[in-house]
């Protein structure tokens, strides 16, 4: 039986539907993600607010927006602000950006993030992306080559953050963050350890991933941050530990096991670019074995990612490539382990309070993230989320 109070609320809600029918404004509804964070069904939320379940369904389907009274009740019940639930969509606009690379062709698709006081745009193509397939863009380069025509409201873009690095497992971190907050995206862009920290120093990313191996008691990731971020205060958090080495053909037909084997005339190597952590690992491995780099066939033949190197071996264009055990297994290759290394996340202290960064740090502490990370071949998540150190700031 419907009480007078409930009837009054339902009438109020119906009026909200009529109000929306007469409006030409486009409203983005984020009620569903907020409701799921509270682990409420549509029926449970409707009962608490005093409206019908159909009304919740219609809101989440974008069929109508409730009036102010119902919106206030929803925000109170979900412990958030009204603007967290309903956003007035802005018309598409052009905004000035700092381009990660120039020039970019007109209509080139880019992802966009705000880093401090400026917008930064990265091309959405295979050179930057982790993984295969197309990814949705935030905008397209306008005719002047300096601005981006946004494909979604700027308010939505400002909730996104950028993580640069070359650990393929960053894709898992991005997915877990999206599940935790449906309106925040963690863009992952491929970059070597040095390139990622350099981008952080230049204000072109929020988070940098680095996995330099330790050749002595010095924490190499900390040392890199101190060197390249001099004067900036940053925190360094552990993300993963993984096995690095050589990806070789199935069955390892050339019996490649040592650094000396790379100097054989029958072995073709593909190397990584200067500054890549795997190249540094290779150089140290060869030096300890007394193998001159000039004796290694293909030492100057460069690939720019783990997957590119794996493809070269899989297609028979190379006999060995630097990479991770997990990547080798994904391509059906064998693997020769050299060393396990820790991948860390370097984050400037002035960006720690950004909602997207907070979500990333929260995800690192979850059992689900650590469990999935540990399931990857050659990965260990026992240190995930640990604070490794603090750099700078006097």
HUBEL-V89501 format. One record per backbone hydrogen bond with DSSP energy under -1.0 kcal/mol. CO is the residue of the C=O (numbers start at 0). NH is the residue of the N-H. Records with the same first field share a line. If there is no record, write none. Layout:
BEGIN
CO: NH + NH
END
This chain:
BEGIN
2: 6
3: 7
4: 8
5: 9
6: 10
7: 11
8: 12
9: 13
10: 14
11: 15
12: 16
13: 17
14: 18
15: 19
16: 20
17: 21
19: 22
25: 88
27: 86
29: 33
30: 34
31: 35
32: 36
33: 37
34: 39
35: 38
40: 44
41: 45
42: 46
43: 47
44: 48
45: 49 + 50
51: 55
52: 56
53: 57
54: 58
55: 59
56: 60
57: 62
58: 61
66: 70
67: 71
68: 72
69: 73
70: 74
71: 75
72: 76
73: 77
74: 79
80: 83
81: 84 + 85
84: 29
86: 27
92: 149
94: 147
97: 120
104: 107
107: 140
108: 123
109: 137 + 138
110: 121
112: 119
114: 117
117: 114
118: 97
119: 112
120: 99
121: 110
122: 124
124: 127 + 128
127: 189
137: 150
138: 109
139: 148
140: 106
141: 144
145: 96
146: 141
147: 94
148: 139
152: 156
153: 157
155: 158
156: 159
160: 186
161: 205 + 206
162: 188
163: 208
166: 169
167: 170
168: 172
169: 173
170: 174
171: 175
172: 176
173: 177
174: 178
175: 179
176: 180
180: 183
184: 160
186: 162
188: 164
191: 195
192: 196
193: 197
194: 198
195: 199
196: 200
197: 201
198: 203
199: 202
206: 163
207: 345
209: 343
217: 219
218: 222
219: 223
220: 224
221: 225
222: 226
223: 227
224: 228
228: 231
232: 348
233: 390
234: 346
235: 387 + 388
236: 344
237: 384
239: 342
240: 379
241: 340
242: 324
243: 337 + 338
244: 322
245: 335
246: 320
247: 333
248: 251
251: 254
259: 262
260: 263
263: 266
267: 318 + 319
270: 302
272: 275
274: 193
275: 279
276: 280
277: 281
278: 282
279: 283
280: 284
281: 285
282: 286
283: 287
284: 288
285: 290
291: 294
292: 295
295: 298
296: 268
297: 300
300: 270
304: 308
305: 309
306: 310
307: 311
308: 312
309: 313
310: 314
311: 316 + 317
312: 315
319: 269
320: 246
322: 244
323: 327
324: 328
325: 329
326: 330
327: 332
328: 331
333: 247
335: 245
338: 243
340: 241
342: 238 + 239
343: 209
344: 236
345: 207
346: 234
347: 350
348: 351
350: 353
353: 357
354: 358
355: 359
356: 360
357: 361
358: 362
359: 363
361: 364
362: 365
365: 369
366: 370
367: 371
368: 372
369: 373
372: 375
375: 378
379: 240
382: 385
385: 237
388: 235
390: 233
END
